[in-house]
């Protein structure tokens, strides 16, 4: 993560821009601006007759109050914000009285106060502030020494008209923007994706209801929990790397990770995040793909099962002819590379048709399963046996000479279940022939074994002789 950059998931609960905090900050700025106006009016040429000491004290008090508002804005509730704004208006009326002249700089303070109330409060509340302001101004005009050439009523009337227009115009702009925000918010909340907006420090500023619908957390729970604590331990490092890339100027990132829901389950989220340098904001969309992941896992499992069925014999569970057609060429290629021996043997259950006729097909199926299990167990670790067809099975014996292969096949014949015997044909790979030719020689040896009375093993070399 770039030096000096905060963890983008270590968020503060105070990250939301609450209206009351904005009111406190705006009022603090108004107080500082008003005190600056007063002090400038004392430093620049101004009408005589005002109480400079009282004006200075009031200006300093307003400056101190403004600084406190800017420092403590997070702790100032909206009710106190109303009182601060009303107190600023009352103090401005006092300044007009102490200056002795109803001058223009104080009218500017009234305009700013009206703008603040119209922007942050409802129209009804803003009108109440305006009524208070005009009442304070009327009282100040009644006692001020000079109204700069106009009658108090005329000056008050002009001010009332001006401030009313300011209030109404600002209220219309705010209402229009609020309607646009509501429309945007409606689309924001209608989305099934988890939408969020954050700042460059990783603080969450806004999110939609899909967060609650998907993960189950409410607003307060989402705000107080650093999101990195919800990420699956196996995904944390990758998530931090992706976030650092985005916050470091990567522009756009997309990745997947797992988040813990309120009920303790893990949800797969597919992220798409974009950095907006102009706004210093990050727009993020996360799609809950947990169900898709489950379907993918299920599909992979089914594909593996189908693949296994395609290469397995349904009756015995051994590899089938299709699997053998893929395996034997690989074994021949390996034997060629390593210059090693390779033998194959075809094993056939003797008189199996007669066994079926006497005991029934179900008993015959059981006999084949027992033979397959016994022969598979008797092979070496690197050997394999497949169902070749009907009652015939083919054993592939890599790294095996004729003598050792003979011992293995005889062991297969010995473990054949009681009441059954088997014949076998054995062939050793010549070093050049194809898989088809090798199997054909083993089959020819098996034919000789059957013709010789069955229950025996015949080598391909003996059969050819």
Secondary structure, 3 states (H helix, E strand, C coil): CCCCCCCCCCCCHHHCCCHHHHHHHHHHHHHHHHHHHHHHHHHCCCCCCCCHHHHHHHHHHHHHHHHHHHHCHHHCCHHHHHHHHHHHHHHHHHHHHHHCECCHHHHHHHHHHHHHHHHHCCHHHHHHHHHHHHHHHHHHHHHCCECCCCCHHHHHHHHHHHHHHHHHHHHHHHHHHHHHHHHHHHHHHHCCCEEEEEECCCCEEEECCHHHHHHCCCHHHHHHCCHHHHECHHHHHHHHHHHHHHHHHHCEEEEEEEEECCCCCEEEEEEEEEEECCCCEEEEEEEECHHHHHHHHHHHHHHHHHHHHHCECCCCCCECHHHHHHHHHHHHHHHHHHCCCEEEEEEEECCHHHHHHHHCHHHHHHHHHHHHHHHHHHCCCCCEEEEEECCEEEEEEECCCHHHHHHHHHHHHHCCCCCCCEEEEEEECCCCCCHHHHHHHHHHHHHHHHHCCCCCEEEHHHHHC
